[in-house]
Amino acid sequence: MSVDGQFGNHKKRIAITRKLMENARKRIELSLELEKELENLELQRRLRQLEMESKLLKQQEKELG
């Protein structure tokens, strides 16, 4: 293979590697974003649970008081 051909193949490999790295970076960013979304959903669920527990305790307090 000629030097030009080897250089062309090397450039193609570099371009492919860059594209793969960019795709990986986007997946990592998406994973972090999804993780934050899941944390937010868990916090919202926990907040609703605490609100329900608070209502139940207030109701029990009224019944006892």
C-alpha positions in Angstrom: 0.0 0.0 0.0 1.3 3.5 -0.8 2.0 6.1 1.8 -1.0 8.1 0.6 -3.2 5.0 1.0 -1.9 4.4 4.5 -2.3 8.0 5.4 -5.9 8.0 4.1 -6.7 4.9 6.2 -5.2 6.5 9.2 -7.3 9.6 8.7 -10.4 7.4 8.4 -9.6 5.6 11.6 -9.1 8.9 13.4 -12.4 10.2 12.1 -14.2 7.0 13.2 -12.6 7.1 16.6 -13.6 10.8 17.0 -17.2 9.9 16.1 -17.2 7.0 18.5 -15.8 9.2 21.3 -18.4 11.9 20.6 -21.2 9.3 20.7 -19.9 7.9 24.0 -19.7 11.4 25.4 -23.4 12.0 24.4 -24.4 8.7 26.0 -22.6 9.6 29.2 -24.3 13.0 29.3 -27.7 11.4 28.6 -27.0 8.8 31.4 -26.2 11.6 33.8 -29.3 13.5 32.8 -31.5 10.4 33.2 -29.9 9.8 36.6 -30.9 13.3 37.7 -34.4 12.8 36.4 -34.7 9.5 38.3 -33.5 11.3 41.5 -36.0 14.0 41.0 -38.8 11.5 40.5 -37.7 9.7 43.6 -37.7 12.9 45.6 -41.2 13.8 44.3 -42.5 10.4 45.2 -41.0 10.7 48.7 -42.5 14.2 49.1 -46.0 12.8 48.2 -45.5 10.0 50.6 -44.6 12.4 53.4 -47.6 14.6 52.6 -49.9 11.6 52.8 -48.3 10.5 56.1 -48.7 14.0 57.5 -52.4 14.1 56.5 -52.9 10.7 58.1 -51.2 11.8 61.3 -53.3 15.0 61.4 -56.5 12.9 60.9 -55.5 10.5 63.7 -54.6 13.5 65.9 -58.1 15.0 65.4 -59.7 11.6 66.1 -57.7 11.2 69.4 -57.9 14.8 70.4 
